[in-house]
């Protein structure tokens, strides 16, 4: 377990433990399926054992860690067969954030989001699955950053992040529905420009395929 960003001999604040383990999962430092040994994490992070246990419990609740009592604790291994359900769950959460955020955008924030949607559309035209994956979560992060409802952000940000990890872990070129994205993003762009919250919400639902019954979605 490498630890390039935590100088030897220093200690993390206890409140950072969950965030640091989560970040290590997201960036691949802790790989999918990797065993998580409490003593190793304690030494790595420089925090008490109780902080590590509390962090692992929190991350298990988010679906980022799997625990088998008396057997192992490990980084979750997202399943391809769950991908469509994860996609639609994300869409429901993100679409709600979009609907609340669009009416309160300043001119500068609106311009930033439109520019980023156009950047994302370029990855769709190129059918670059990895670049699109990075862009869509950059777009979601921007909506969360500009959302004027702190209660909504607090309630959804961690869940959205965990679901996004599960989606990214099962992504391939074959799992991306380019036709839906080519429809959804132009509508999202025009709705943001017009300040149309409902239109933006519906466009995001199209991006996340909420318009398709779950049993009709093909699982790759």
C-alpha positions, -999 to +999 in steps of 0.1 A: +000+000+000+018+031-012+014+064+005+031+091-015+010+120-002+014+114+036+049+122+049+063+097+073+060+107+109+030+130+105-006+123+116-039+129+098-067+146+118-092+119+129-119+135+108-099+130+077-098+093+079-129+085+060-121+111+033-086+098+028-096+061+025-124+071+001-100+092-020-076+062-021-104+040-034-115+066-060-080+071-074-071+034-074-045+035-046-067+009-029-079-013-058-112-030-062-113-062-041-081-052-021-081-065+015-082-037+041-062-046+072-071-023+101-035-023+115-020-014+081-045+014+076-038+027+111-001+028+104-006+043+069-029+071+080-014+077+114-047+076+133-061+055+162-078+022+155-112+035+164-110+061+137-102+034+111-131+013+122-155+042+121-143+051+086-147+016+073-182+014+088-191+047+070-177+035+037-195+002+040-227+021+043-219+039+011-212+006-007-174+013-011-163-014+014-175-049+018-172-068+051-177-105+058-177-110+096-148-131+109-134-133+073-124-101+056-129-064+049-121-053+014-127-026-012-160-033-029-160-050-062-188-034-083-208-059-104-215-053-141-250-068-136-258-039-112-247-012-137-281-002-151-297+001-116-267+022-105-270+044-136-307+051-130-302+057-093-275+082-101-298+098-127-325+103-101-302+120-077-283+141-102-315+153-120-329+166-087-297+186-080-299+200-116-335+211-112-328+229-079-296+245-092-305+258-126-329+286-115-303+301-091-273+302-115-255+334-120-245+344-155-209+333-149-220+300-134-244+294-164-216+302-188-192+278-170-217+249-171-226+255-208-189+255-217-184+222-198-215+206-214-200+215-248-167+200-238-185+168-227-204+167-260-170+166-278-161+134-260-195+119-271-188+128-307-154+111-304-171+082-286-143+083-260-158+064-231-130+072-206-129+109-214-167+111-213-167+093-179-143+120-165-164+148-180-198+137-168-185+136-132-168+169-137-202+183-148-220+168-118-193+183-095-200+217-109-237+214-104-231+204-068-207+233-064-232+258-077-262+243-059-277+269-035-293+242-012-266+230+012-290+204+027-294+188-007-257+189-013-249+173+021-276+146+016-265+136-019-228+144-025-213+113-008-239+089-022-234+103-058-196+099-054-199+063-043-224+054-071-202+072-096-173+050-085-194+018-090-204+030-124-169+039-135-156+005-123-179-013-147-176+012-177-165+001-211-171+014-246-198-011-250-218+001-219-221+037-231-253+045-250-240+072-274-273+078-291-290+088-258-261+111-249-263+128-283-299+136-276-295+145-239-266+169-239-278+194-265-311+197-246-292+202-213-271+229-229-302+248-243-321+244-210-293+258-189-290+287-213-327+294-210-328+289-173-353+261-178-350+239-147-375+213-158-360+210-192-325+206-177-338+179-153-354+160-181-323+163-203-302+148-174-327+120-170-322+112-207-284+112-202-289+087-174-315+067-193-343+071-168-367+072-197-361+035-204-378+009-182-351-009-162-361-043-176-356-030-211-320-019-205-294-042-219-267-052-194-233-056-210 
